[in-house]
Amino acid sequence: MSDSYSFSNSDAHSRVQLDTIEAYLDPITIPALAALDLPGDARCLEIGPGGGSIAHWLAARTGEVVAVDIDPSRVSPAPNLRIVQADIREGLPVEGEFDLIHARLVLLHLPAREEILRSLVARLRPGGHLLLGEFGEQPIRAYRTPGKAAEELFERVTRGILELVQAHGADMNWAYRAYAALAEAGLTGVYGSERSEVWSGGGLSLYRNNVQMKRGELLAAGFTEAELDAYLALWEDRGFAAPGYRFVLTGGRRP
């Protein structure tokens, strides 16, 4: 979303990363949105739409959907969908109130997250919903590896990825503070859920995508080409498995 955001939509590997995020998170996000039972004329705001899958899903089922991103180039046009290029750190570029505001993997990357959260709550209609989805910190460990050296490599490179993300302003503990933040911002009926999967070699892996996108920074941080190649090779090894990023959904409603 911002110039300090860890992963750019203009990166050559971003399409694969966005597809991977959608494959992992859409089956979690869509049921949560469907459970809100929004009216057919609901006005929705999608912050950081990424590849656009959720914005498109909402646009096919509700009224106007406004999708705001600093780089919305990966979002294709659709009926009822208004795509706006903007940085939400500078305020929302659209007027009016919304029946739903949804932000996935956005606020965790923005140091002013709590201030932005309050500004989003202020733009909800009475009875409107806010739904946040964030990755949360969890222990770095592999469940199955070809050997001790591979286990140590996984832990070291994965820790390096998270350190780079945090250096860009991300807070991997924000997901666990969001519940209290929504309640303190005045929302009612605050709720939450967590989801984590085990990813195995040859399948879905955001870790692999992250290394591809942050390779230059990881090399600058002291990792070698051989180490990064070996890390990527782990994610092609069907004998390797590790927990994926933990995803935390938090929502509430404006009185």
N, C-alpha and C positions, 0 to 999 in steps of 0.2 A: 504493500500500500504506500510506503513512503520511500524516500531515498536512503533511509537506514534499514529498510526491510531486507531480510537476509537473502531472499530469493527473488530474482527479477523475472517477470513474464516475458522479457525480451531475450532471455538466455536461450541458447540453442536446445538445451535439454528441458526447457520449461514445459513443453507440451506433454512430454512423457511424465513429468512430475505431476502436472495437473490431472492427467488421466489416472495416475496411480492414486492420488488423493480422492478423486471421485469414486473410483472402484472400491476404496476402503470405507469412505465416509458417507457416501450417498445412501447406502442401505441402512445407516444409522440415522442420518439427518431427515430423510424423507418421511419415515414413520412418525418422527417427533413433530414435524410440521403438519402432517395429515391429522394428527391427534388434536391439533388446535381447532379444527373444524371452522376454518375461516369462511366468511361469507363470499359469495361469488363476485361481489364488487369490492372486495378488500383492496386497500392500497398498501403495497409492500415495499420495503426498502431492503435491498441486498447490498451489504457492505463487503467489498473485496470479493467479487463473484468468481475470480479465478478463471476456470474454463467455461463457466456459465451454466453448468448443469442444474443447479438449484434455482437460479433466476429463470431458466426456461421452464422448469417444473412448476414454479409459482405462476408464471405468466399464462400457462395453459389452464390454470384452475381459478385464478382470481382476477381482479381488475388490473389497474396499472401497477407495474413493477418497475421500480427505479433501481438500477444497478450502478453503484459508484465504485470506481477504482482509479488509482493513479495511472494504471496502464490496462485499459479494458480491451486490448487488442485481441485477446483470445476469446472474447464473448461475441458470438454471432447474433445478428439481429433476429427478432421474433415479434409476432403480434403481441401487443400489450406491454412490450418491454422497452423501456427508455434507458439507454446506456449513457452514463455521464462520466467524463474523465475529470477527476478531482482528487485532492488529498484531504482526507477527513480531519487531519490535524488542523487544517485551516477553517474548519466548519463545514456544515453540509451545504452544498451548492443548490439545493432545491428547497422550495417552500412547502408549508403545510404539515399536517400530521399523518401518521401511518397506523394501520391496524396491526402491522407486523414489521419488526426490524430484526433482521437476521445477519449475524456476522460469524464467519467460520475461519479460524486460524488468522485472525487479524489483530485483535487487541493485545494478544500475547507479545506481538512484535513491536508495539508502540509504547514508549516510556510514559506517555501521558494517558495511558489506558483508562484510568479511573475518571479523569476529567472528561474524556471522550464518552465514556459510558454514561455519565450524568447528562451530557448533552443529547445523547440518543434517547434516554428515558424521557427527556423533556419534549421530544418530538413524537411520542406515542399519543394516540387518541385515548381518552378514557376507555378502559377495557382492552386496550391494545397490548400485544405480546412482544416481548423481547426474548430472543433465543440466541445464545452464544455457544459456539463449539471451539474448544481449545485443546491443544496437546498439553499433557502434564508430565512432569518429571517422574521417572521411575528408575529403579536400580538398573545399571548397565550390566548385563550378563547374557551369556549364550546358553541355550538349553542343550545343544548338541553341536559338537565341532569335530573336525578330523584329527584334532590333537591339541595339546596345551599351547603350542605356539600360535595356532589359529585362534584359540580362545583369547589369548592375550592381545593379539592383533585386533580382533573385533572390539574388545573393550577399549583399547587405546585410541583407535581411529574414531569410534563412536563418541568417545569423550571429547575428542578434538572437534568433531562436528558441532556438538552442543556448546562447546566453549566459543566457537566462532559465532554461532547464532546469538549467544548471550552478549558477545562483544558488540553486536549490531543493535543491542537494546532489548532483546527478547527476555521474557521472564517465564521460565518453565514451571514456576510455582503459581503463576497467576490463575491457572485453571482451578486450583483448589481454593483460591480466595474469591473467585467470581460469585459464589453463592452468597457470601456475606456482603459483597459489594452491591449485588442486585437488591438485597433486602435493605441495605443502608441507603440506597438511592430511592427508596419508596415503593418498590414493586411488592406486590402481594402474591401469595401462593407460590413462592419461589420453590423450585424443584431442581433436581439434578440426577445425572446418571454417569457411569463410567463404562468404558469398553476397551478391552485390549485383546489382541490376537497374537498367536505365534506365527511368525513368518518363516518359511523354509526356503532354502536355495532353489532357484528356478522359478519362483513365484513372485508375488507382489512384494516390493521392498522400497520404502521411501529412503532407507539408509543408502541404498545403492544410488538412487537419484540424487540424494544430497551430496554424496562424494563427487558425482559427475559434475554437479553445478558449482561446488566449492573447491574443486581440485586445485586451482591456482592458490587460493588462500591456505589450503592445507599444506601445500608444498612450502609456502612462505613461512608457515608455522613450524616447519622442521620435518615433516613427513617426507619420505622418498617416493619416487615414482614406483619403485618395486613394491613398497608397502601398500600404496593405494591400489595398484593392480592386483595384488594378492587379496586385498579386502573386497574388491569387486568380484574376484573369482570365487570368493566364499559364497557370495549370493547366487552363484550359478551351480553350487554344489548341493545336490539334493540330500546330502548327509549333514547339512548345516541347518540349524534352526535357532531363532532368537525371538524374544517378544517384540512386537511392533510398538510404535508409539501409542501410549495410552491416550484415549480421546474422552474428554469430559464435556458433557452437554449441561448447560445451566439455563434455566428460563424463569420468567415471571411475568406478571401482568400489572399494568398501571391501573390503580383504582379508578 
